[in-house]
Amino acid sequence: SVSDDSLRRYVSYASESCIQELLTASDEGRAAGGAGGDGWKVLAFENGVEISKRSSGSLHVFRSRWLLRSVSPQQFITVANAIDAAKQWDHDLVEAKYIKGLSDNLSIIHLKFGDASKPLFKKREFIVYERRETMDDGTLVVAVASLPKEIAAGLMPKKSNSIRGLLLQSGWVVEKLDDDSCIVTYVIQLDPAGWLPKCLVNRLNTKLVMIIDNLKKLAQTCPTNDAII
């Protein structure tokens, strides 16, 4: 078992790297302007939405950039979290709970999917951290990634009938525009573990970055004033 202090130090260190990766992906997306850059290959670009991927070992990293009109960063950030995202990934999410709060902006979360889930999530569970930060320029960042297997096992031993997948890096960068709209960059790299072919995993991962449309609809039901990061 890991002490809260050691866990906090580890997650603070690991999440800093994830935040920088997310900010870099956001900057590269803006500079590419739909043309692809720095290893990103654009798969689709229409109606203000860009979907792209970058090779990273056998599993690709996927990125989507969305222009959300009439949705403020404060509205969107209320739904940019591990649990709301997991509900959109697959509707057979049987458990989603905060295991531990390490600080005001740092949490550990358990996500578990059931037998009726799609192949990418069937009987999978994930132990992830979630860190939320506001940059100096007002950009909002949410970093989400799995804890190493040894640390995760210390917090919550794996059940014999489940497969523990890995969210290698993921999260959101939410940039404010002048007209109370925002640009959202969503990045995800997921390894479901088990016996799924990598080509199938990559194909299914492509669809995960499309959840922003559903999150936007959720965000539009949120109040504009009191949403905070």
SVG drawing of the C-alpha trace seen along z (x, -y; Angstrom):
<svg xmlns="http://www.w3.org/2000/svg" viewBox="-30 -39 37 54">
<polyline fill="none" stroke="black" stroke-width="0.4" points="0.0,0.0 1.2,-3.5 1.0,-6.4 -1.2,-9.4 1.9,-11.6 3.9,-9.3 0.9,-8.9 0.4,-12.7 4.0,-13.2 4.0,-10.6 0.8,-11.7 1.8,-15.4 5.0,-14.5 3.4,-12.1 0.5,-14.5 2.9,-17.4 4.2,-15.4 0.7,-14.6 -0.3,-18.3 2.7,-19.3 1.9,-16.7 -1.7,-17.9 -0.6,-21.6 1.9,-20.6 -0.8,-18.6 -3.1,-21.6 -0.4,-24.0 0.5,-21.6 -3.2,-21.3 -3.5,-25.1 -0.3,-25.5 -1.2,-22.6 -4.5,-24.2 -5.9,-20.9 -2.8,-20.2 -1.1,-17.8 2.2,-18.5 4.8,-17.1 3.8,-13.5 0.0,-14.1 -1.9,-12.7 -5.2,-14.4 -8.0,-11.8 -10.9,-14.1 -11.6,-17.9 -15.1,-19.3 -17.5,-21.6 -14.8,-23.0 -13.8,-19.5 -10.4,-18.0 -9.6,-14.4 -6.0,-13.3 -3.7,-10.6 0.0,-10.1 1.9,-6.8 3.3,-5.9 4.4,-2.3 1.8,0.2 -1.1,-2.0 -1.8,-5.4 -2.6,-8.6 -5.8,-10.2 -6.7,-13.9 -9.8,-15.9 -10.2,-19.7 -13.6,-21.2 -14.8,-24.8 -17.7,-25.0 -19.8,-28.1 -21.9,-29.6 -20.2,-27.2 -17.9,-28.9 -14.8,-27.2 -16.4,-27.3 -19.5,-25.4 -17.5,-22.8 -15.0,-22.1 -17.8,-20.8 -18.2,-17.8 -14.5,-17.5 -13.8,-14.8 -13.0,-11.1 -16.4,-9.9 -18.5,-11.8 -16.1,-10.8 -16.3,-7.1 -20.2,-7.3 -19.9,-8.4 -17.2,-5.8 -19.6,-3.0 -23.0,-3.0 -22.4,0.2 -20.3,-1.7 -21.2,0.3 -19.1,-1.6 -17.5,-5.1 -16.3,-6.5 -13.7,-8.7 -11.4,-6.5 -9.3,-9.2 -8.9,-13.0 -5.3,-14.0 -5.8,-17.7 -8.4,-20.2 -7.5,-19.5 -6.1,-15.9 -8.2,-12.8 -8.0,-9.0 -10.9,-7.4 -12.1,-3.8 -13.9,-3.0 -15.5,0.4 -17.3,1.7 -19.7,4.6 -20.3,7.7 -22.6,5.8 -19.8,3.4 -18.2,3.1 -15.1,5.2 -12.8,2.2 -14.3,2.1 -15.9,5.5 -15.1,6.5 -12.4,3.8 -11.6,1.6 -9.3,-1.4 -7.7,-3.1 -6.8,-6.7 -5.7,-10.0 -7.4,-13.2 -5.7,-16.6 -7.3,-19.9 -5.3,-23.1 -5.8,-26.7 -2.8,-28.0 -1.6,-31.6 -3.4,-32.6 -6.7,-31.2 -6.5,-28.0 -8.1,-25.1 -6.4,-21.7 -7.6,-18.3 -5.1,-15.4 -6.3,-11.8 -4.1,-8.7 -3.8,-5.3 -1.7,-4.7 1.1,-2.1 -0.2,1.4 1.7,1.8 0.3,-1.4 -3.2,-0.7 -3.1,2.9 -2.2,1.3 -5.2,-1.0 -7.7,1.6 -6.7,5.2 -7.9,6.4 -10.8,8.8 -10.3,12.1 -13.1,11.7 -12.0,8.3 -9.2,7.0 -7.3,3.9 -6.8,1.7 -4.5,-1.3 -5.3,-4.9 -1.8,-5.9 -2.5,-9.6 -5.6,-11.6 -7.4,-14.8 -8.7,-18.1 -7.3,-21.6 -10.1,-24.2 -9.2,-27.6 -11.4,-30.7 -12.5,-32.7 -13.7,-36.3 -17.4,-35.5 -18.0,-33.2 -17.2,-30.2 -14.2,-27.9 -11.8,-25.5 -11.5,-22.1 -8.7,-19.7 -9.2,-16.1 -6.4,-13.6 -6.6,-9.9 -4.4,-6.8 -6.0,-3.7 -4.7,-0.2 -7.6,2.2 -5.1,5.0 -6.3,8.6 -6.3,10.3 -7.7,7.6 -5.7,7.1 -3.9,3.7 -5.5,2.8 -8.9,3.2 -8.0,1.2 -6.7,-1.6 -9.9,-1.6 -12.1,-1.7 -10.0,-4.4 -10.7,-6.7 -14.4,-6.8 -13.5,-7.8 -12.4,-11.3 -15.9,-11.9 -17.5,-12.0 -17.0,-15.8 -20.3,-16.3 -22.2,-14.5 -20.2,-16.4 -21.1,-19.7 -24.8,-18.9 -24.3,-18.1 -22.3,-21.3 -25.1,-23.4 -27.4,-22.3 -24.9,-23.6 -25.2,-27.1 -22.7,-29.7 -21.8,-31.5 -20.9,-29.1 -19.0,-26.4 -15.4,-26.3 -12.3,-24.2"/>
</svg>
